[in-house]
Amino acid sequence: MPNKSLPHGARACGVALALSVTMAHAASNEASVPGAAHVPAAGASTPAHWLRLMGQAAQKSSYEGTVMMSTAGRSGSVQVSHRVQGHEQFERMEPLDGPVRQIYRHNDDIQILWPQKKTVLVQQRGALLGVPRPWAQLDDRVADVYQIDLVGQQRWAGHSSMVLLLRARDQFRYAQRVWAEQRSGLVLRTETLASNGQVLEWTAFTQVNLEPPAARGWALPDAKSLVGWRWLRSDLKKTTLPQEGWQVNDLPPGFRLLTCVRRGASGVPPSLAASEPAAQGPDVVQAVFGDGVTHVSVFIEPFDGKRHERELMLAQGATQTLKRRVGDWWLTVVGDVPAATVVRFASAFQRP
């Protein structure tokens, strides 16, 4: 699906009715974490401390393990290895379900390999997200749109963790329950919750090593090591919404623009292309917004009556997808947010 294909290599996506996360649901959420040790009110830890720790861990921690994801009755897993050496970041990911696919990242350079087809796709990180969900955008502003409570301590994947409950302050986001490793703050498990406490989707390490060996020999694959392979390059250029002729008004509270790129997928065979709008058509503008916890992507492309047959809303687990025509353009809005949020985003995009 639109650029959630990397983090969702084994995740599904979709849309349901708008769900309002009520403030009164805190007690039932706390009680639904069996085995969580109570956190004394006078404890030294604070939600702000854990937000900072989780944000730092997303950027500075090395780890490797297996991440499992489940949504709408579908599940999958990804083998993840992440190394930080000074200012350098290295990452390897391999979905353990479906066709063999290997993903390598060095800082912002990414290579995706399909060994069975002997094909390599080279691209910049751009708007791509990571596995598990990156928490690097966490800051004190998160508290403006989420009420954050420390629920207690609990072991997960063999590691002592702090359980945090992030309750939405409005109807534009879901509640989140998070397990953060006690020392590093690395997020080990997340649950996206409906207003009735139902877990809409979850992502979790099933096993993780927080002290992996150094990243020796972790350079990206090169032509010498992949003789006879087909090399493709995805065109990805940074841009701005005003430069593309768009203005955005009245976004849901707390969401801010993180990045905006123009994507060209020409040259990528249909059998390899991610399920993105216009994977084989004209360039697509992608704008990614976030509130520090969740993200919404808006894809913009020229309207094509042959491909864009009807407007629709889709629901799968926590993910909402809205496809809508706006004048001569076709918008696809995708995010792990209530339906009301993607509707608000689609209405916010206007041509001056």
C-alpha positions as CSV (number, residue, x, y, z in Angstrom):
1,M,0.0,0.0,0.0
2,P,1.2,3.6,-0.4
3,N,4.6,3.8,1.2
4,K,3.6,1.8,4.1
5,S,4.9,-1.0,2.1
6,L,8.3,-1.0,3.9
7,P,7.1,-0.9,7.4
8,H,4.1,-3.0,6.4
9,G,6.1,-5.6,4.5
10,A,4.1,-8.1,6.5
11,R,1.4,-5.7,7.7
12,A,-2.0,-5.1,6.1
13,C,-3.8,-1.8,5.7
14,G,-7.4,-0.4,5.4
15,V,-10.6,1.9,6.9
16,A,-13.6,1.6,9.3
17,L,-16.0,4.0,11.0
18,A,-14.5,6.9,12.9
19,L,-13.5,5.8,16.4
20,S,-13.4,8.3,19.3
21,V,-10.9,7.4,22.0
22,T,-12.5,8.5,25.3
23,M,-10.7,9.9,28.3
24,A,-12.8,7.7,30.6
25,H,-11.2,4.5,29.1
26,A,-8.0,4.8,31.1
27,A,-8.9,2.5,33.9
28,S,-10.0,-0.3,31.7
29,N,-6.8,0.0,29.6
30,E,-4.6,-0.1,32.7
31,A,-6.4,-3.2,34.0
32,S,-6.0,-4.9,30.6
33,V,-2.2,-5.2,31.0
34,P,-1.9,-8.4,33.2
35,G,1.3,-8.6,35.2
36,A,2.2,-5.0,35.0
37,A,3.7,-3.8,38.3
38,H,2.1,-0.6,39.7
39,V,4.1,2.6,39.3
40,P,4.1,4.7,42.6
41,A,2.8,8.2,42.2
42,A,6.0,9.5,43.7
43,G,8.2,7.6,41.3
44,A,11.1,9.5,39.7
45,S,10.0,8.5,36.2
46,T,7.7,10.8,34.3
47,P,6.0,10.5,31.0
48,A,8.2,13.3,29.6
49,H,11.3,11.3,30.6
50,W,10.0,8.3,28.8
51,L,9.1,10.2,25.6
52,R,12.7,11.6,25.5
53,L,14.2,8.1,26.1
54,M,12.0,6.5,23.4
55,G,12.9,9.2,20.9
56,Q,16.6,8.9,21.6
57,A,16.5,5.1,21.4
58,A,14.9,5.3,18.0
59,Q,18.0,7.2,16.7
60,K,20.9,5.8,18.8
61,S,20.2,2.2,19.7
62,S,21.6,-0.9,18.0
63,Y,19.5,-4.0,18.0
64,E,18.5,-7.1,16.1
65,G,15.6,-9.4,16.3
66,T,12.3,-10.5,14.9
67,V,9.3,-8.2,14.7
68,M,5.8,-9.6,14.3
69,M,2.8,-7.5,13.1
70,S,-0.9,-8.3,13.2
71,T,-3.9,-6.4,11.9
72,A,-7.4,-7.4,10.9
73,G,-6.7,-11.1,11.4
74,R,-3.6,-11.0,9.2
75,S,-0.1,-11.3,10.5
76,G,3.5,-11.5,9.3
77,S,7.0,-11.1,10.6
78,V,10.2,-9.3,9.6
79,Q,13.8,-10.0,10.6
80,V,15.4,-6.7,11.6
81,S,19.1,-5.7,12.2
82,H,19.9,-2.1,13.1
83,R,23.3,-0.7,13.9
84,V,24.4,2.8,15.0
85,Q,28.2,3.6,14.8
86,G,28.9,7.2,15.5
87,H,26.8,9.2,13.0
88,E,26.4,6.2,10.7
89,Q,23.2,4.0,10.6
90,F,23.0,0.6,9.0
91,E,19.9,-1.5,8.7
92,R,18.9,-4.9,7.2
93,M,15.3,-6.1,7.0
94,E,13.9,-9.3,5.5
95,P,10.2,-10.1,5.6
96,L,9.8,-13.8,6.6
97,D,6.5,-14.2,4.7
98,G,5.7,-14.1,1.0
99,P,8.2,-13.6,-1.8
100,V,11.9,-13.3,-0.7
101,R,12.8,-9.6,-0.3
102,Q,15.8,-8.1,1.3
103,I,16.1,-4.4,2.3
104,Y,19.4,-2.7,3.1
105,R,19.9,0.8,4.4
106,H,22.9,2.9,5.0
107,N,21.8,6.3,6.3
108,D,19.4,7.5,3.6
109,D,20.5,5.1,0.9
110,I,18.3,2.1,0.4
111,Q,18.6,-1.0,-1.7
112,I,15.8,-3.6,-2.1
113,L,16.7,-7.0,-3.5
114,W,14.5,-9.6,-5.0
115,P,16.9,-12.6,-5.2
116,Q,14.5,-14.8,-7.1
117,K,14.2,-12.2,-9.8
118,K,17.8,-11.0,-9.5
119,T,16.6,-7.5,-9.4
120,V,17.8,-4.5,-7.2
121,L,15.8,-1.3,-6.6
122,V,18.0,1.7,-5.5
123,Q,16.3,4.6,-3.8
124,Q,16.6,7.3,-1.2
125,R,15.0,6.9,2.2
126,G,12.8,9.9,1.6
127,A,9.3,9.3,3.0
128,L,9.9,5.7,3.8
129,L,9.3,4.6,7.4
130,G,10.9,1.8,9.3
131,V,10.3,-1.4,11.3
132,P,9.5,-1.3,14.0
133,R,7.7,2.1,14.0
134,P,10.2,4.9,14.3
135,W,9.7,7.1,17.4
136,A,12.3,9.7,16.5
137,Q,9.7,12.5,16.2
138,L,8.7,12.2,19.8
139,D,8.9,15.4,21.8
140,D,6.9,17.3,24.4
141,R,4.3,18.4,21.9
142,V,3.0,14.8,21.9
143,A,1.4,15.6,25.3
144,D,-0.8,18.3,23.6
145,V,-2.7,15.6,21.7
146,Y,-2.2,12.5,23.9
147,Q,-2.6,12.1,27.7
148,I,0.3,9.9,28.7
149,D,0.2,7.7,31.7
150,L,2.7,5.2,33.1
151,V,0.8,2.0,33.6
152,G,3.5,-0.2,35.2
153,Q,6.5,-2.4,34.6
154,Q,6.3,-5.7,32.6
155,R,8.7,-8.0,30.9
156,W,8.5,-8.3,27.1
157,A,10.7,-10.4,24.8
158,G,12.9,-11.2,27.8
159,H,13.4,-7.5,28.8
160,S,12.1,-5.4,31.6
161,S,9.8,-2.7,30.1
162,M,7.8,0.3,31.1
163,V,4.2,0.2,29.8
164,L,2.8,3.6,28.8
165,L,-0.7,4.4,27.8
166,L,-1.2,7.3,25.3
167,R,-4.8,8.3,25.3
168,A,-6.0,10.5,22.5
169,R,-7.3,14.0,23.5
170,D,-9.6,14.2,20.5
171,Q,-11.3,12.0,17.8
172,F,-8.5,12.3,15.3
173,R,-6.2,9.6,16.6
174,Y,-6.2,6.3,18.3
175,A,-5.0,5.4,21.8
176,Q,-1.6,3.6,21.9
177,R,-0.2,1.2,24.5
178,V,3.6,1.0,24.4
179,W,6.2,-1.2,26.0
180,A,9.6,0.6,26.3
181,E,12.7,-1.3,27.3
182,Q,13.6,-0.2,30.8
183,R,17.2,1.0,30.2
184,S,17.4,2.1,26.6
185,G,13.8,3.2,26.0
186,L,13.7,1.1,22.8
187,V,10.0,0.4,22.0
188,L,9.5,-3.4,22.1
189,R,5.7,-3.5,21.5
190,T,2.9,-1.2,20.5
191,E,-0.8,-1.7,20.4
192,T,-3.3,0.6,18.6
193,L,-6.6,0.7,20.6
194,A,-10.1,1.5,19.6
195,S,-12.3,3.5,22.0
196,N,-13.7,0.3,23.5
197,G,-10.2,-1.0,24.3
198,Q,-10.1,-3.4,21.3
199,V,-6.6,-3.9,19.9
200,L,-6.9,-2.9,16.3
201,E,-3.3,-3.8,15.4
202,W,-0.1,-4.6,17.2
203,T,3.6,-4.7,16.4
204,A,6.1,-6.4,18.7
205,F,9.5,-7.9,18.9
206,T,9.2,-11.6,19.6
207,Q,12.9,-11.8,20.4
208,V,15.5,-9.0,20.4
209,N,19.2,-8.6,21.1
210,L,20.1,-5.1,22.4
211,E,23.8,-5.7,22.3
212,P,24.4,-7.1,18.8
213,P,27.9,-7.4,17.3
214,A,29.4,-4.4,15.4
215,A,28.3,-3.7,11.8
216,R,31.4,-5.0,10.1
217,G,31.1,-5.5,6.4
218,W,27.7,-3.9,6.3
219,A,28.2,-1.8,3.1
220,L,25.3,-1.8,0.6
221,P,25.6,-4.5,-2.0
222,D,27.4,-3.4,-5.1
223,A,27.5,-4.4,-8.8
224,K,30.5,-6.7,-8.2
225,S,28.6,-8.7,-5.6
226,L,25.5,-8.9,-7.8
227,V,26.8,-9.7,-11.2
228,G,24.0,-10.4,-13.7
229,W,21.4,-8.7,-11.6
230,R,19.0,-6.0,-13.0
231,W,19.5,-2.6,-11.4
232,L,16.7,-0.1,-11.2
233,R,16.5,3.3,-9.7
234,S,13.5,4.9,-8.2
235,D,13.4,8.7,-8.8
236,L,12.7,10.5,-5.6
237,K,13.1,14.3,-5.3
238,K,12.3,16.6,-2.4
239,T,9.7,19.2,-3.1
240,T,7.1,21.4,-1.3
241,L,3.3,21.5,-1.5
242,P,3.3,25.2,-2.6
243,Q,5.8,24.3,-5.3
244,E,3.4,21.6,-6.5
245,G,0.5,24.0,-6.5
246,W,-1.2,23.0,-3.3
247,Q,-2.2,24.7,-0.1
248,V,-3.2,22.9,3.0
249,N,-5.7,24.4,5.5
250,D,-7.3,23.2,8.7
251,L,-5.4,20.0,9.4
252,P,-6.4,17.9,12.4
253,P,-4.7,19.3,15.6
254,G,-1.1,18.2,16.3
255,F,-0.3,17.0,12.8
256,R,2.6,18.7,11.0
257,L,4.4,18.1,7.7
258,L,7.4,15.8,8.0
259,T,8.5,15.5,4.4
260,C,7.2,16.0,0.8
261,V,8.7,14.2,-2.2
262,R,7.9,13.7,-5.8
263,R,8.2,10.0,-6.6
264,G,8.8,8.5,-10.0
265,A,8.4,4.7,-10.3
266,S,9.1,4.4,-14.0
267,G,11.2,1.5,-14.9
268,V,10.0,-0.6,-11.9
269,P,8.2,-3.8,-13.3
270,P,4.6,-4.3,-12.1
271,S,5.7,-7.6,-10.5
272,L,8.1,-5.7,-8.2
273,A,6.4,-2.3,-7.7
274,A,4.9,-1.7,-4.3
275,S,1.1,-1.2,-4.3
276,E,1.3,2.5,-4.6
277,P,-0.8,5.0,-6.6
278,A,0.3,5.2,-10.2
279,A,3.1,2.7,-9.7
280,Q,3.4,2.5,-13.5
281,G,1.8,5.9,-14.3
282,P,2.9,9.6,-13.9
283,D,4.9,10.9,-11.0
284,V,3.2,11.0,-7.6
285,V,3.7,13.7,-4.9
286,Q,3.7,12.2,-1.4
287,A,3.4,14.4,1.7
288,V,3.9,12.7,5.1
289,F,2.4,14.2,8.2
290,G,2.8,13.1,11.8
291,D,1.7,13.9,15.3
292,G,4.9,12.4,16.9
293,V,3.2,9.0,17.3
294,T,1.3,8.1,14.1
295,H,1.6,9.2,10.4
296,V,-0.7,10.1,7.6
297,S,0.5,10.0,3.9
298,V,-1.2,12.0,1.2
299,F,-0.5,10.9,-2.4
300,I,-1.3,13.2,-5.3
301,E,-1.4,12.3,-8.9
302,P,-3.2,13.5,-12.1
303,F,-6.7,12.1,-12.4
304,D,-7.0,9.3,-14.9
305,G,-10.5,8.1,-15.7
306,K,-9.2,4.7,-16.8
307,R,-7.5,3.9,-13.5
308,H,-9.4,6.0,-11.1
309,E,-12.9,4.5,-11.5
310,R,-14.6,5.6,-8.2
311,E,-14.0,7.3,-4.9
312,L,-13.8,4.9,-2.0
313,M,-13.0,4.4,1.7
314,L,-11.3,1.2,2.9
315,A,-10.8,-0.1,6.4
316,Q,-8.4,-2.8,7.6
317,G,-7.5,-2.9,11.3
318,A,-6.4,0.6,12.3
319,T,-5.5,1.7,8.8
320,Q,-7.9,4.0,6.9
321,T,-7.6,4.7,3.2
322,L,-9.5,7.3,1.3
323,K,-9.4,7.8,-2.4
324,R,-11.0,11.0,-3.8
325,R,-11.0,13.2,-6.8
326,V,-10.1,16.9,-6.3
327,G,-10.6,18.7,-9.6
328,D,-8.1,17.3,-12.1
329,W,-6.3,15.4,-9.4
330,W,-6.6,12.1,-7.5
331,L,-5.8,12.0,-3.8
332,T,-5.1,8.9,-1.8
333,V,-4.9,9.5,2.0
334,V,-3.6,6.6,4.2
335,G,-2.9,6.4,7.9
336,D,-3.3,4.5,11.1
337,V,-6.0,6.9,12.2
338,P,-9.8,7.1,12.5
339,A,-11.8,7.6,9.3
340,A,-12.6,11.2,10.4
341,T,-8.9,12.0,10.2
342,V,-8.4,11.0,6.6
343,V,-11.6,12.8,5.6
344,R,-10.3,16.0,7.2
345,F,-6.9,15.6,5.5
346,A,-8.5,15.1,2.1
347,S,-10.7,18.2,2.6
348,A,-7.6,20.3,3.7
349,F,-5.9,20.0,0.3
350,Q,-6.9,22.7,-2.1
351,R,-5.6,24.4,-5.3
352,P,-5.1,28.1,-4.8
